[in-house]
Amino acid sequence: MTDVGLTPAQTAGPYLRIGLLRELITPTLVEPDDPRAIRIRGRLTDGAGDGVPDGMVEIWQANAAGRYRHPSDDRVDPPLEDGFLGFGRSGTEDDGRFEFVTVKPGPVPWPEGGAQAPHIEVAVFARGLLKHAVTRIYFPDEDEANAADPVLSRLAPAQRETLVAVAEDGGLRFDVRLQGAGHTTFFAV
Amino acid sequence: MSIDVRPFAEVIDADRAGVDPPYDHHDYVGTRLRAPKEPLVIIPATLTEVTGPAYGESPVEPLDADLTRQHAGEPQGQRIVVSGRVLGGDGKPLRGQLVEIWQANAGGRYRHEVDTGDAPLDPNFSGAGRCLTDHEGRYRFVTVKPGAYPWKNHPNAWRPNHIHFSVFGRAFTERLVTQMYFPGDPLFPFDPIFNSVRDEKARQRLISAFDLELTEPEHALGFRWDIVVGGRTATPLEEPHDD
C-alpha cells in the first residue's frame, strides 16, 4: 500500500560517525576471550576498488544455538543466551576496513520448512548510498549446509561466492564490494 | 547459466512501493562509484529479516535528547524542539524505539574531521542526540536549527537544513536511516539528495511542519515530524517466468 505514508530513506552521509558510532552499540558482540569468539574482518570498497572510509556496517544474527532475541522468534528451543543481543556496528576506517567479534550463529528455520545455513545479516551505510544495502555472511566450514541453503542454492555460483566468508589468520574475512568485478550480491528484503 | 531449482525473482529496484530513492541517482555524484548497479535479489522475509535489534531498555539519559545542554555553555543558533511519533505502516505507535540523530551546528558545520568547511565550530555543540520513544511512540529533542552548508557535489552546491535520523523499527526489514528537512527551504529544488525521492508525496513526507503547539514560549520554536517505518517489499517470492 502506498497510502500508508512510509518515510523514505536518505543517505547517512559522510558524518554518520557523530550520531551512530558512539559507545552504546559496538562491533564486539561477545568478549574477545569468549572461547567461541570469532573475528570477522573485511573491507568495504567502491567501484574503483578504493576503500570507503566513511561508512558503517551493521550485523544482525541469531545466537550460537540459532535463536534470535526478538518477540517474533517465539520458539522455546533453542534458548536465549544471557547478554547476547546479536547486533553490532563497525565504522569503516581509512582503507574501508571494518571488524566484528562475535559467535557463529546456529542454523535458523526457513519459512517453508527446513533450515537455513548459519548466516549473519549485514546492512551497509555510507555517503553515496541513498538507502542501506543488505547482504549476508555465510561460513566457509559449512559446505553441506551452504549447498542445501534455500538462498545460496538459488544463486549463480559467482553470486554465491561473494557471500561466503574466507578463513584467514584464524578468523574470517568478508569483503563488501559495492560495484564492479566481484561485486557483492545485495538483497531486497 | 542454468539453475535447477526455482530462481528468485530479481527486480531492478525493489524499493518500498516507490517510496525509497533508487541507489543509482546520477545527480548525486557520491552514488556513481558506490551505488549497487545490479538488480537486487529478492529473498523472502525469513526469521532473520522479521526480527531485528531493539534497544528499548538502553541507558539513555534525558540530556542525550537535549543538544543545547551537553556542554558548559549554550550553543549559538535558533533553539528548536523537534518532536513526533515513530509509527508502523499500520499506524501503530512504536514504543521504546531508539531514535538517534546527528546534525550540523547553526553555522552549518559538523564536528567531524572530514568537514573542512570554513563555518566555525561551536564549542558548546556536539550535534548528536538520542532518545527512546514513549508509550505513544513519541520522541522529542531540543536542539538548534542546523545551518545549510556548501558541499562539492556540483558548482555552488548547498545542502538544505536537515537533521539525520536513525530508527530500527520492529524488524530488520524496517531499519531506516533518513533526513528530516524544514518547511519552505529555498534549497529544495537544487538538492539532489532530497530530490532522489522520485515520488512527490513521499518526498514531502521528509519535511517537518512548524507547530505552535510544540513551540515553547520565549524559548524554542517547535517542529513536528512523524516517522513511518515499513517493510521493503510486499511479495518477496514470485513464480518464475520459465515458459
Interface residues (C-beta under 8 A of the other chain):
Chain A: M1 T2 V4 G5 L6 T7 P8 A9 Q10 T11 A12 G13 P14 Y15 L16 R17 I18 G19 L20 R22 L24 I25 D46 G47 A48 D50 V52 D54 E58 W60 Q61 A62 Y68 R69 H70 S72 D73 L85 G86 F87 V108 P109 W110 P111 Q116 H119 E121 A123 F125 A126 R127 G128 L129 L130 K131 H132 A133 R136 V151 S153 R154 L155 A156 P157 Q159 L178 Q179 H183 T184 T185 F186 F187 A188 V189
Chain B: M1 I3 V5 R6 P7 F8 V11 A14 D15 R16 A17 G18 V19 D20 P21 P22 Y23 H25 Y28 G30 T31 R32 L33 R34 A35 P36 K37 E38 L40 V41 I42 I43 P44 A45 T46 L47 T48 E49 V50 T51 G52 P53 A54 Y55 S58 P59 G89 D90 G91 E100 I101 W102 Y110 R111 H112 V114 D115 S126 G127 A128 G129 R130 H164 S166 A171 F172 T173 R175 L176 V177 T178 Q179 I193 F194 S196 V197 D199 K201 A202 R203 R205 L206 D226 I227 V228 V229 G230 G231 R232 T233 P236
